Amino acid sequence: MSFNLLNIASSGVRASSELLQTTSKNIANVNTEGYVRERTEFTTMVDNQVGRGETYRLLNEFAQSQLNRDTSNKSFFDQFITEANRVDTIFSEESNNLSTGINSLFNNVQEALNQPSSTVARSLVMTDAQSLIDQMDRLSGIVLDQKSIVNEQLEIFSDEANSLIQSISTLNQDIAAVNGTNNAADASSTYNERDKAIRDLSELIDIETLDGPNGEKLVFMGTGEAVVMQNGAFNLFSMTGDPDPNFKEFTLDVNGGKAVPLEVDASKLKGKIGGLLAFRDDILVPAQNQIGQMGLAIADAFNEQNKLGMDATGQLGGNIFNIPTVGAYAYQANTGTAGMTATVEPGKGSELPASDFIITYTSATSVSIQPVDNKGEPLGDPSVADIPADGIINADDIRNAVPYQAATATTPEVLATVKDSFGLQLNIDTSKTGNVGDQFQIKLNSDSASSITLATGRAEDLALASPIRTANSIDNTGTATISAGEVTSVTSGGFSTAPGLTNGVITLVKTGTANEYQISDENNTATTIIIPPPGNNVLSQAGTPYSDYGFDFDIEGTPATGDTFTLEFNEGGFDDNRNGLKLADLQNGELVRLNVETTATADNHKTFNQAYSGLVSDIGVVTGQAITSGAAFDALAQQSEAWYESLSGVNLDEEAANLLRFQQSYSASAQVLAAAQETFDTLLNAAR
């Protein structure tokens, strides 16, 4: 009897002691991050013995997986919102508002129109032009700084992810070594450490886990790529820039560099790394491209209109802005030696979309031009151009063709549908060889955003006057008048470098026949021409050589026989402001291209102010949407955390109650043990 009591009591003390140890361990680790509470359970008493206790971690793997997913989503939006809010605030600042600089520039152009001979008024225009450049440079610099910060953070997060991946792999091996042995129960801290490493990794990227052999956890990215595999194998992340070394792409390498790096779908990464990449691709890249696009559109439009005028020294106008030329980034896989640069084709700035471009050699003597979006995906159909002897490709070199289809083993290349150069002018080094498939990336917008400069600081170089003037003869008796004239080109041959008109004064005389006129200039004898009413674009209707002069005029009203009209160089016409009116009107011109793909009836352009307002609005909308989505995923993460902690977290109230219960159980078993000992001693004494 006493022997049975002794066994029962000893077994009870041991069981209560194990329970107390487990409870004490839970209480001691209440503040230990990643700790999963444990429970010890015993089988039914057999042969007066409490069965061996089994200690296990209280873990719901579904709740754990859900928590990891929600953590990835929450981290994604937390990172994105943190970065986006800063840029949104910067672009909303009045001091950074490009619209203010644009309005000030054109307001001073208007002031200069009132007194075109005033050097002071012209100087204010040049000062504002420099201020606008500085403003664009400042905004572009802010975006470039943010890109550098993103690259630095990506490097840090990539190293952190690699460290966690290696740690998970090592812990997997430690767990596999004790799995199925008597030491498995003592490895709970290793399991906790591995689970915490997996959760920490989920803050950086979206992950999924699968149970592997021998207690291992196999870890995969949400995009399907394996990062932790069986038997300690793992892959690591790397940051590469191809073709632009300053634009880091997130890739996955096999450990040891034994395989070709895998490109990761950045749009599905989630986590902090995904948030950074989304911020860069959805905010920084479009912002940089649109700033550059607006700057190039303004500079090109201003230059081209200024060149159609006459400056304060009586010379034909020149460039006000220097439009930069940027180098192309060659892809590492290229096998040829070709190189190229790009700039805006003069007069084509309004055709430039806010995108980057991929230039591909389709043959040894032709290339395709493909606009790409902020994630590198093609926009619309590419244009294809033959490479001329001088290597300079512009709009005239783009082919008209049927829908584009790349060449295959059985079909030849089929070319693009539209004749669109996208405003680019390419300069290809024809002394070098480009092989079929060689590719180059052109970042004209982003690389030019901070590189536009003033071509002149002289106020006199502002060409407010028109280089031509027209007149009605004072002897005219009809009601017809000649228009002020319109200049469309100063390089077509109508103007000499003197400057002046190459062929001198043009004279138009009405004959006695209906709609018939005699036209002549100092180098061409009188020719009879027919100008039916309304008398628009007289020189164009007159044909060569007059149609090639680069300017034209209209005859309005009814002329009488013998009425004479003249057009001459505007020598000494410095108080003229006709070209200045066209410069001022650029503010209202829709000169900033919206989309690559468009239709003939679509409104595909905006004014400068509309374009900048759209940029600021887009940043605000994207940030606002992220804040809304972030709040939703934050709530989900809190729910998942609460669900997970309700089972796996340590509850001090519950553990305190268990502690009292197990203490009482221990005391009771000790009392039984004492009673059994006393009984046994009594029996021994009785037998003496």
C-alpha positions as CSV (number, residue, x, y, z in Angstrom):
1,M,0.0,0.0,0.0
2,S,2.7,2.5,1.0
3,F,4.8,1.4,-2.0
4,N,1.9,2.3,-4.4
5,L,1.4,5.6,-2.5
6,L,5.1,6.4,-2.9
7,N,5.0,5.7,-6.7
8,I,1.9,7.8,-7.1
9,A,3.3,10.7,-5.1
10,S,6.7,10.6,-6.8
11,S,5.0,10.5,-10.2
12,G,2.7,13.5,-9.2
13,V,5.6,15.5,-7.9
14,R,7.5,14.9,-11.2
15,A,4.5,15.8,-13.3
16,S,3.7,19.0,-11.3
17,S,7.4,19.9,-11.5
18,E,7.3,19.7,-15.3
19,L,4.1,21.7,-15.5
20,L,5.6,24.4,-13.2
21,Q,8.8,24.5,-15.4
22,T,6.7,25.0,-18.5
23,T,4.6,27.7,-16.9
24,S,7.7,29.4,-15.5
25,K,9.3,29.3,-18.9
26,N,6.2,30.9,-20.5
27,I,6.1,33.7,-17.8
28,A,9.9,34.3,-18.1
29,N,9.5,34.8,-21.9
30,V,6.5,37.0,-21.8
31,N,8.5,39.9,-23.3
32,T,10.7,37.7,-25.6
33,E,9.9,38.6,-29.2
34,G,9.0,35.6,-31.3
35,Y,8.5,33.3,-28.3
36,V,5.7,30.8,-28.8
37,R,4.1,29.7,-25.5
38,E,4.3,26.0,-24.6
39,R,2.1,23.5,-23.0
40,T,2.9,20.2,-21.3
41,E,0.4,17.4,-21.4
42,F,0.4,13.9,-19.8
43,T,-1.2,10.6,-20.7
44,T,-3.5,8.8,-18.3
45,M,-2.0,7.2,-15.2
46,V,-1.0,3.6,-15.8
47,D,0.3,1.2,-13.1
48,N,0.2,3.9,-10.5
49,Q,2.4,6.2,-12.7
50,V,1.6,9.4,-14.5
51,G,2.5,8.9,-18.2
52,R,5.5,10.7,-19.7
53,G,4.7,14.4,-20.3
54,E,5.0,15.9,-23.8
55,T,5.8,19.6,-24.1
56,Y,4.8,21.3,-27.4
57,R,4.5,24.8,-28.9
58,L,1.0,26.2,-29.2
59,L,1.0,27.3,-32.8
60,N,-1.7,27.6,-35.5
61,E,0.3,27.5,-38.7
62,F,-2.6,28.9,-40.7
63,A,-2.7,31.9,-38.4
64,Q,1.0,32.2,-38.6
65,S,0.9,32.2,-42.5
66,Q,-1.8,34.8,-42.5
67,L,0.1,37.0,-40.1
68,N,3.2,36.8,-42.4
69,R,1.1,37.7,-45.4
70,D,-0.6,40.6,-43.7
71,T,2.8,41.8,-42.3
72,S,4.2,41.9,-45.8
73,N,1.3,44.0,-47.0
74,K,1.4,46.3,-44.0
75,S,5.2,46.8,-44.4
76,F,4.7,47.5,-48.1
77,F,2.3,50.4,-47.6
78,D,4.1,51.7,-44.5
79,Q,7.3,52.0,-46.5
80,F,5.5,53.4,-49.6
81,I,3.5,56.0,-47.6
82,T,6.6,57.1,-45.7
83,E,8.5,57.8,-48.9
84,A,5.6,59.1,-50.9
85,N,4.4,61.6,-48.2
86,R,7.8,63.3,-48.3
87,V,7.7,63.8,-52.1
88,D,4.1,64.8,-52.1
89,T,4.9,67.5,-49.5
90,I,7.9,68.7,-51.5
91,F,5.9,69.0,-54.8
92,S,3.0,70.8,-53.0
93,E,5.3,73.5,-51.6
94,E,4.6,76.9,-53.3
95,S,8.4,77.6,-53.6
96,N,8.7,74.4,-55.8
97,N,5.6,75.1,-57.9
98,L,6.7,75.1,-61.5
99,S,3.4,76.7,-62.5
100,T,4.5,79.8,-60.6
101,G,7.8,80.0,-62.5
102,I,6.1,79.4,-65.9
103,N,3.5,82.1,-65.2
104,S,6.1,84.6,-64.1
105,L,8.2,83.9,-67.3
106,F,5.3,84.5,-69.7
107,N,3.9,87.5,-67.6
108,N,7.2,89.2,-68.2
109,V,7.1,88.3,-71.9
110,Q,3.8,90.1,-71.9
111,E,5.4,93.1,-70.2
112,A,8.2,93.1,-72.8
113,L,5.6,93.3,-75.5
114,N,4.4,96.6,-74.2
115,Q,7.9,98.1,-74.6
116,P,9.8,95.8,-76.9
117,S,12.8,98.2,-77.2
118,S,13.3,98.2,-73.4
119,T,16.4,96.3,-72.3
120,V,15.1,96.2,-68.7
121,A,11.8,94.5,-69.8
122,R,13.8,92.0,-71.8
123,S,16.2,91.3,-69.0
124,L,13.3,90.4,-66.7
125,V,12.3,87.7,-69.2
126,M,15.8,86.3,-69.2
127,T,16.0,86.4,-65.4
128,D,12.7,84.5,-65.1
129,A,13.9,82.0,-67.7
130,Q,17.0,81.3,-65.5
131,S,14.7,81.1,-62.4
132,L,12.5,78.5,-64.1
133,I,15.6,76.4,-65.1
134,D,16.8,76.6,-61.5
135,Q,13.4,75.5,-60.2
136,M,13.3,72.5,-62.5
137,D,16.9,71.7,-61.5
138,R,15.9,71.9,-57.8
139,L,12.9,69.6,-58.2
140,S,14.9,67.2,-60.4
141,G,17.7,67.2,-57.8
142,I,15.2,66.3,-55.1
143,V,13.9,63.4,-57.1
144,L,17.5,62.2,-57.9
145,D,18.3,62.4,-54.2
146,Q,15.3,60.3,-53.4
147,K,16.4,57.7,-56.1
148,S,19.9,57.5,-54.4
149,I,18.2,57.0,-51.0
150,V,16.1,54.3,-52.5
151,N,19.2,52.6,-53.9
152,E,20.9,52.7,-50.5
153,Q,17.9,51.4,-48.7
154,L,17.5,48.6,-51.2
155,E,21.1,47.6,-50.7
156,I,20.5,47.5,-46.9
157,F,17.2,45.6,-47.1
158,S,18.7,43.2,-49.6
159,D,21.6,42.4,-47.3
160,E,19.2,42.0,-44.4
161,A,17.0,39.6,-46.4
162,N,20.1,37.6,-47.4
163,S,21.2,37.3,-43.8
164,L,17.7,36.1,-42.8
165,I,17.6,33.6,-45.6
166,Q,21.0,32.2,-44.6
167,S,19.8,32.1,-40.9
168,I,16.6,30.2,-41.8
169,S,18.6,27.7,-43.8
170,T,21.0,27.1,-40.9
171,L,18.2,26.8,-38.4
172,N,16.5,24.3,-40.8
173,Q,19.6,22.1,-40.6
174,D,19.7,22.4,-36.8
175,I,16.1,21.3,-36.6
176,A,16.6,18.5,-39.1
177,A,19.5,17.2,-36.9
178,V,17.3,16.6,-33.8
179,N,14.0,15.9,-35.6
180,G,12.6,12.5,-34.4
181,T,15.1,12.2,-31.5
182,N,14.6,12.6,-27.8
183,N,16.2,16.1,-28.1
184,A,13.4,17.4,-30.4
185,A,11.4,18.8,-27.4
186,D,14.4,20.8,-26.3
187,A,14.7,22.5,-29.7
188,S,11.7,24.8,-29.2
189,S,13.9,27.8,-29.0
190,T,15.4,26.9,-32.4
191,Y,11.9,26.6,-33.9
192,N,11.0,30.0,-32.4
193,E,14.1,31.6,-33.8
194,R,13.4,30.2,-37.2
195,D,9.8,31.4,-37.1
196,K,10.9,34.9,-36.1
197,A,13.4,34.9,-38.9
198,I,10.6,34.0,-41.4
199,R,8.4,36.7,-40.0
200,D,11.2,39.3,-40.2
201,L,11.7,38.2,-43.8
202,S,8.0,38.7,-44.5
203,E,8.5,42.4,-43.5
204,L,10.9,42.7,-46.4
205,I,9.3,40.6,-49.1
206,D,6.1,38.6,-49.6
207,I,6.7,35.0,-48.8
208,E,5.0,31.6,-48.5
209,T,6.2,28.6,-46.6
210,L,5.8,24.9,-47.1
211,D,6.7,22.0,-44.7
212,G,9.7,20.2,-45.8
213,P,11.2,16.9,-44.6
214,N,12.6,16.5,-41.1
215,G,10.9,19.6,-39.8
216,E,12.4,22.0,-42.3
217,K,10.5,25.0,-43.6
218,L,10.8,25.7,-47.3
219,V,10.4,29.4,-48.1
220,F,9.2,30.8,-51.4
221,M,8.6,34.3,-52.6
222,G,5.0,35.4,-53.4
223,T,6.1,35.4,-57.1
224,G,7.0,31.7,-56.9
225,E,10.8,31.8,-56.7
226,A,12.4,29.6,-54.0
227,V,14.7,31.3,-51.5
228,V,15.2,28.5,-48.9
229,M,15.1,24.9,-50.1
230,Q,15.8,21.4,-48.8
231,N,19.1,20.3,-47.2
232,G,20.4,23.8,-46.5
233,A,20.2,25.1,-50.1
234,F,19.2,28.7,-50.6
235,N,19.2,31.6,-53.1
236,L,20.2,35.1,-52.3
237,F,19.2,38.6,-53.6
238,S,21.4,41.0,-55.5
239,M,21.0,44.5,-56.8
240,T,22.1,45.1,-60.4
241,G,21.7,48.0,-62.9
242,D,21.3,46.9,-66.5
243,P,21.7,49.0,-68.6
244,D,21.7,52.0,-66.2
245,P,24.1,51.3,-63.3
246,N,22.3,53.9,-61.2
247,F,18.9,52.3,-61.6
248,K,19.1,49.2,-59.4
249,E,17.0,46.2,-60.2
250,F,16.1,43.5,-57.7
251,T,17.3,40.0,-58.8
252,L,17.6,36.6,-57.3
253,D,20.9,34.7,-57.7
254,V,21.6,31.0,-57.0
255,N,24.1,30.9,-54.1
256,G,27.7,30.9,-55.4
257,G,26.7,32.5,-58.7
258,K,26.3,29.1,-60.4
259,A,23.1,30.2,-62.3
260,V,21.9,33.1,-64.3
261,P,20.2,35.7,-62.0
262,L,16.4,35.5,-62.0
263,E,14.5,38.7,-62.5
264,V,12.0,39.3,-59.8
265,D,8.5,40.7,-60.5
266,A,8.8,43.9,-58.5
267,S,5.1,44.6,-58.7
268,K,4.4,41.5,-56.6
269,L,7.2,41.7,-54.0
270,K,5.3,43.5,-51.2
271,G,7.2,44.1,-47.9
272,K,9.6,47.0,-47.4
273,I,11.5,46.1,-50.6
274,G,8.4,46.1,-52.7
275,G,7.2,49.4,-51.1
276,L,10.5,51.0,-52.1
277,L,10.4,49.7,-55.6
278,A,6.8,50.7,-56.0
279,F,7.6,54.2,-54.7
280,R,10.4,54.5,-57.2
281,D,8.5,53.1,-60.2
282,D,5.1,54.8,-59.5
283,I,6.2,58.2,-58.2
284,L,9.9,59.0,-58.7
285,V,10.3,57.7,-62.3
286,P,7.1,59.4,-63.6
287,A,7.9,62.6,-61.7
288,Q,11.5,62.8,-63.1
289,N,10.3,62.0,-66.6
290,Q,7.5,64.6,-66.5
291,I,9.7,67.3,-65.2
292,G,12.2,66.6,-68.0
293,Q,9.4,66.4,-70.6
294,M,8.0,69.8,-69.5
295,G,11.4,71.4,-69.5
296,L,12.3,70.1,-73.0
297,A,8.9,71.0,-74.4
298,I,9.2,74.6,-73.0
299,A,12.8,75.0,-74.2
300,D,12.2,73.6,-77.7
301,A,9.0,75.6,-78.2
302,F,10.7,78.8,-77.0
303,N,13.8,78.2,-79.1
304,E,11.9,77.5,-82.3
305,Q,9.6,80.5,-82.0
306,N,12.5,82.8,-81.0
307,K,14.4,81.7,-84.1
308,L,11.4,82.9,-86.3
309,G,11.8,86.4,-85.0
310,M,14.3,89.3,-85.0
311,D,16.2,90.4,-82.0
312,A,17.0,93.8,-80.7
313,T,20.2,94.1,-82.8
314,G,18.4,93.4,-86.1
315,Q,19.6,89.8,-86.3
316,L,17.5,86.7,-86.7
317,G,16.7,85.1,-83.4
318,G,18.6,82.2,-82.0
319,N,18.2,79.6,-79.2
320,I,17.4,80.9,-75.7
321,F,17.9,77.5,-74.1
322,N,20.5,74.8,-74.5
323,I,18.8,71.5,-75.0
324,P,21.1,68.7,-73.7
325,T,22.2,65.6,-75.6
326,V,22.2,62.4,-73.5
327,G,24.1,59.2,-74.0
328,A,22.4,55.9,-74.5
329,Y,22.8,53.0,-72.0
330,A,24.0,49.8,-73.6
331,Y,22.7,46.5,-72.3
332,Q,25.3,44.1,-71.0
333,A,24.1,41.4,-73.4
334,N,25.0,43.4,-76.5
335,T,27.5,41.8,-78.8
336,G,28.2,44.8,-81.1
337,T,30.3,47.9,-80.4
338,A,27.7,50.5,-81.5
339,G,26.9,53.5,-79.4
340,M,24.5,56.4,-79.7
341,T,23.2,59.7,-78.2
342,A,19.8,61.3,-78.2
343,T,18.3,64.8,-78.0
344,V,15.1,66.5,-79.1
345,E,14.6,67.1,-82.8
346,P,14.2,70.8,-83.1
347,G,10.6,71.7,-83.4
348,K,9.5,68.2,-82.2
349,G,9.5,68.8,-78.4
350,S,5.7,68.6,-78.3
351,E,5.9,65.0,-79.7
352,L,8.1,63.8,-76.8
353,P,6.2,61.5,-74.4
354,A,7.1,61.3,-70.7
355,S,8.7,57.9,-71.1
356,D,12.0,56.2,-71.6
357,F,12.9,54.4,-74.9
358,I,14.4,51.1,-75.9
359,I,16.4,51.3,-79.2
360,T,16.9,47.9,-80.8
361,Y,19.0,47.0,-83.9
362,T,16.5,45.2,-86.2
363,S,19.3,44.8,-88.8
364,A,22.7,46.2,-89.3
365,T,21.2,49.3,-91.0
366,S,18.0,49.8,-89.1
367,V,16.7,50.3,-85.5
368,S,13.3,50.3,-83.8
369,I,12.3,52.9,-81.3
370,Q,10.1,51.6,-78.5
371,P,8.7,53.8,-75.7
372,V,8.4,52.0,-72.4
373,D,6.5,52.8,-69.2
374,N,7.9,53.3,-65.7
375,K,8.2,49.5,-65.3
376,G,9.9,49.0,-68.6
377,E,6.8,47.6,-70.4
378,P,6.3,48.6,-74.0
379,L,3.9,51.4,-74.8
380,G,2.2,51.1,-78.2
381,D,3.9,50.0,-81.3
382,P,7.6,50.7,-82.0
383,S,8.7,52.9,-84.9
384,V,11.5,51.6,-87.3
385,A,14.0,53.8,-89.0
386,D,16.8,53.2,-91.5
387,I,20.2,54.5,-90.3
388,P,21.3,57.2,-92.7
389,A,25.0,57.7,-93.7
390,D,25.5,60.5,-91.2
391,G,23.9,58.4,-88.4
392,I,21.4,61.1,-87.5
393,I,17.9,59.7,-87.3
394,N,15.0,62.1,-87.1
395,A,11.3,62.1,-88.0
396,D,12.1,62.0,-91.8
397,D,13.8,58.6,-91.4
398,I,10.9,56.8,-89.7
399,R,9.2,54.3,-92.0
400,N,5.5,54.1,-92.7
401,A,4.5,50.5,-92.5
402,V,2.0,47.9,-91.4
403,P,1.6,46.7,-87.8
404,Y,5.0,45.8,-86.3
405,Q,5.9,42.2,-85.7
406,A,9.3,41.0,-84.6
407,A,11.2,38.7,-86.9
408,T,11.0,34.9,-86.2
409,A,12.8,31.9,-87.7
410,T,10.1,31.6,-90.4
411,T,8.8,35.1,-90.8
412,P,10.5,38.4,-91.7
413,E,10.3,41.6,-89.6
414,V,7.0,43.5,-90.1
415,L,7.3,47.2,-89.4
416,A,5.3,49.8,-87.3
417,T,1.9,51.2,-88.1
418,V,2.6,54.9,-87.5
419,K,5.3,57.3,-88.6
420,D,6.2,58.6,-85.1
421,S,9.7,59.6,-84.1
422,F,8.4,60.5,-80.6
423,G,10.3,63.8,-80.9
424,L,13.7,62.0,-80.7
425,Q,16.8,62.7,-82.7
426,L,19.2,59.9,-82.5
427,N,22.9,60.2,-83.4
428,I,24.4,56.8,-84.1
429,D,28.1,56.2,-84.3
430,T,28.3,54.7,-87.8
431,S,32.0,53.9,-87.3
432,K,30.9,51.1,-84.9
433,T,28.9,48.0,-85.6
434,G,25.5,47.2,-84.1
435,N,24.4,43.5,-84.2
436,V,20.8,42.4,-84.6
437,G,19.1,42.4,-81.2
438,D,21.5,44.8,-79.6
439,Q,19.6,47.2,-77.3
440,F,20.1,50.6,-75.8
441,Q,18.0,52.5,-73.3
442,I,17.4,56.3,-73.8
443,K,16.5,58.3,-70.8
444,L,16.2,61.7,-72.4
445,N,13.6,63.1,-70.1
446,S,15.1,62.1,-66.8
447,D,18.7,62.8,-67.8
448,S,17.7,66.2,-69.2
449,A,15.6,67.3,-66.3
450,S,18.5,69.0,-64.5
451,S,20.7,69.7,-67.6
452,I,18.8,72.4,-69.5
453,T,20.7,75.7,-69.4
454,L,20.4,79.2,-70.9
455,A,22.0,79.5,-74.3
456,T,22.4,83.3,-73.8
457,G,22.1,85.8,-71.0
458,R,21.8,88.8,-73.3
459,A,18.4,90.5,-73.1
460,E,19.0,91.7,-76.7
461,D,18.8,88.1,-78.0
462,L,15.1,87.9,-77.2
463,A,13.5,88.1,-80.7
464,L,10.3,90.0,-80.1
465,A,10.0,91.5,-83.7
466,S,9.0,89.7,-86.9
467,P,11.8,89.7,-89.5
468,I,9.3,90.6,-92.3
469,R,6.9,93.5,-92.8
470,T,4.2,94.1,-95.4
471,A,2.6,97.2,-96.8
472,N,-0.3,98.3,-99.0
473,S,0.7,100.9,-101.6
474,I,-0.7,104.3,-100.8
475,D,-2.1,104.5,-104.3
476,N,-4.3,101.5,-103.9
477,T,-8.0,102.2,-104.6
478,G,-9.5,98.8,-103.7
479,T,-10.6,97.5,-100.3
480,A,-8.0,94.8,-100.1
481,T,-5.2,94.7,-97.5
482,I,-2.2,92.6,-97.0
483,S,-1.8,90.7,-93.8
484,A,1.2,91.2,-91.5
485,G,2.7,88.0,-92.7
486,E,3.6,84.7,-91.1
487,V,7.2,83.3,-90.7
488,T,7.4,79.5,-90.6
489,S,11.1,79.0,-91.3
490,V,14.3,81.0,-91.4
491,T,16.3,78.2,-92.9
492,S,14.3,77.5,-96.1
493,G,16.3,79.9,-98.2
494,G,14.1,83.0,-97.9
495,F,16.5,84.8,-95.5
496,S,20.1,85.7,-96.0
497,T,22.7,85.8,-93.2
498,A,23.2,89.6,-93.7
499,P,20.4,89.4,-92.5
500,G,17.8,90.3,-95.1
501,L,15.6,88.6,-97.7
502,T,17.6,86.5,-100.1
503,N,15.6,87.7,-103.1
504,G,14.8,91.2,-101.8
505,V,11.4,92.9,-101.7
506,I,8.4,90.8,-103.0
507,T,5.9,92.8,-105.0
508,L,2.3,91.6,-105.8
509,V,0.2,93.6,-108.3
510,K,-3.4,93.0,-109.2
511,T,-4.1,92.7,-112.9
512,G,-7.3,93.4,-114.7
513,T,-8.3,89.8,-114.9
514,A,-10.4,88.2,-112.1
515,N,-8.2,86.6,-109.4
516,E,-5.1,87.2,-111.4
517,Y,-1.9,88.9,-110.0
518,Q,1.6,89.6,-111.1
519,I,4.3,88.6,-108.5
520,S,8.0,89.4,-108.6
521,D,11.1,90.0,-106.4
522,E,14.5,91.4,-107.0
523,N,15.8,88.1,-108.4
524,N,12.7,86.8,-110.2
525,T,10.8,88.5,-113.0
526,A,7.1,89.1,-112.8
527,T,5.0,85.9,-113.1
528,T,1.2,85.7,-113.5
529,I,-0.5,83.7,-110.8
530,I,-4.1,83.0,-109.9
531,I,-5.2,83.6,-106.3
532,P,-8.9,82.8,-105.8
533,P,-10.7,84.3,-102.8
534,P,-10.1,84.1,-100.0
535,G,-6.6,85.1,-100.8
536,N,-4.9,82.9,-98.1
537,N,-1.2,81.8,-98.3
538,V,-0.4,83.7,-101.4
539,L,3.2,82.6,-101.7
540,S,2.3,79.0,-101.2
541,Q,-0.2,79.3,-104.1
542,A,2.4,81.0,-106.2
543,G,4.5,77.9,-106.2
544,T,8.3,77.8,-106.5
545,P,10.5,79.7,-105.7
546,Y,8.1,81.7,-103.5
547,S,6.6,78.7,-101.7
548,D,10.0,77.8,-100.4
549,Y,10.9,81.1,-98.8
550,G,9.6,80.2,-95.3
551,F,7.1,82.9,-94.9
552,D,3.7,83.8,-96.4
553,F,0.9,86.4,-96.3
554,D,-2.8,86.7,-97.1
555,I,-4.8,89.2,-99.2
556,E,-8.0,90.2,-97.5
557,G,-10.8,92.1,-99.2
558,T,-11.3,93.1,-102.9
559,P,-8.4,94.6,-104.7
560,A,-8.7,97.0,-107.6
561,T,-6.7,96.7,-110.8
562,G,-3.2,98.0,-110.3
563,D,-3.3,97.7,-106.5
564,T,0.2,96.9,-105.2
565,F,1.3,95.0,-102.1
566,T,4.9,94.5,-100.9
567,L,6.7,92.3,-98.4
568,E,10.3,93.2,-97.2
569,F,12.8,92.6,-94.5
570,N,11.8,94.4,-91.2
571,E,15.0,96.4,-91.0
572,G,15.0,98.7,-88.1
573,G,11.7,97.4,-86.8
574,F,12.9,96.9,-83.2
575,D,9.7,98.2,-81.7
576,D,7.8,95.4,-83.4
577,N,6.3,92.8,-81.0
578,R,4.6,90.4,-83.5
579,N,6.9,87.5,-82.7
580,G,6.8,88.3,-79.1
581,L,3.0,87.8,-79.2
582,K,3.6,84.3,-80.5
583,L,6.2,83.7,-77.7
584,A,3.6,84.8,-75.1
585,D,1.0,82.6,-76.7
586,L,3.1,79.5,-76.0
587,Q,1.8,79.6,-72.5
588,N,-1.6,78.6,-73.8
589,G,-0.4,76.2,-76.4
590,E,-1.0,72.5,-75.8
591,L,2.6,71.4,-76.2
592,V,3.1,68.7,-73.6
593,R,2.2,65.2,-74.9
594,L,0.1,63.0,-72.6
595,N,0.1,59.5,-74.1
596,V,2.1,57.4,-76.6
597,E,-1.0,55.7,-77.9
598,T,-3.7,58.0,-79.2
599,T,-6.3,58.5,-81.8
600,A,-6.8,61.2,-84.5
601,T,-9.6,62.8,-82.5
602,A,-8.2,62.4,-79.0
603,D,-7.0,65.4,-77.0
604,N,-3.4,64.2,-76.4
605,H,-1.7,67.3,-75.3
606,K,-1.8,69.7,-72.3
607,T,-0.5,73.2,-71.6
608,F,2.6,73.6,-69.4
609,N,0.5,74.5,-66.4
610,Q,-1.9,71.7,-66.9
611,A,0.9,69.2,-67.3
612,Y,2.5,70.3,-64.0
613,S,-0.9,70.4,-62.2
614,G,-1.4,66.9,-63.5
615,L,1.9,65.7,-62.1
616,V,1.2,67.1,-58.6
617,S,-2.3,65.7,-58.7
618,D,-1.0,62.2,-59.8
619,I,1.5,62.1,-56.9
620,G,-1.3,63.2,-54.5
621,V,-3.8,60.6,-55.8
622,V,-1.3,57.8,-55.7
623,T,-0.2,58.8,-52.2
624,G,-3.8,59.1,-51.0
625,Q,-4.8,55.7,-52.4
626,A,-1.8,54.2,-50.7
627,I,-2.8,55.8,-47.4
628,T,-6.3,54.3,-47.7
629,S,-5.1,50.9,-48.6
630,G,-2.4,51.1,-45.9
631,A,-5.1,51.7,-43.3
632,A,-7.0,48.7,-44.4
633,F,-4.0,46.4,-44.3
634,D,-2.9,47.8,-41.0
635,A,-6.3,46.8,-39.6
636,L,-5.9,43.3,-41.1
637,A,-2.4,43.0,-39.7
638,Q,-3.7,43.9,-36.2
639,Q,-6.5,41.3,-36.5
640,S,-4.0,38.6,-37.6
641,E,-1.7,39.6,-34.8
642,A,-4.5,39.3,-32.3
643,W,-5.5,36.0,-33.7
644,Y,-2.0,34.6,-33.6
645,E,-1.3,36.0,-30.1
646,S,-4.5,34.6,-28.7
647,L,-3.1,31.1,-29.2
648,S,0.7,31.5,-29.3
649,G,1.2,34.6,-27.1
650,V,1.8,34.4,-23.4
651,N,-1.2,35.5,-21.3
652,L,0.0,36.4,-17.8
653,D,-3.4,36.0,-16.2
654,E,-3.7,32.5,-17.6
655,E,-0.2,31.6,-16.7
656,A,-0.6,33.0,-13.1
657,A,-3.7,30.8,-12.7
658,N,-1.8,27.8,-14.0
659,L,1.1,28.6,-11.6
660,L,-1.2,28.5,-8.6
661,R,-3.0,25.4,-9.8
662,F,0.3,23.5,-10.4
663,Q,1.7,24.7,-7.1
664,Q,-1.3,23.3,-5.3
665,S,-0.9,20.0,-7.3
666,Y,2.8,19.9,-6.4
667,S,2.0,20.5,-2.7
668,A,-0.7,17.9,-2.7
669,S,1.6,15.3,-4.3
670,A,4.3,16.3,-1.8
671,Q,1.8,15.7,1.0
672,V,1.0,12.2,-0.4
673,L,4.7,11.6,-0.6
674,A,5.1,12.6,3.0
675,A,2.2,10.4,4.1
676,A,3.6,7.4,2.1
677,Q,7.0,7.9,3.8
678,E,5.4,8.1,7.2
679,T,3.4,4.9,6.5
680,F,6.4,3.1,5.3
681,D,8.4,4.1,8.3
682,T,5.6,2.9,10.6
683,L,5.5,-0.4,8.9
684,L,9.3,-0.8,9.2
685,N,9.2,0.1,13.0
686,A,6.3,-2.4,13.5
687,A,8.4,-5.2,12.0
688,R,11.4,-4.7,14.3
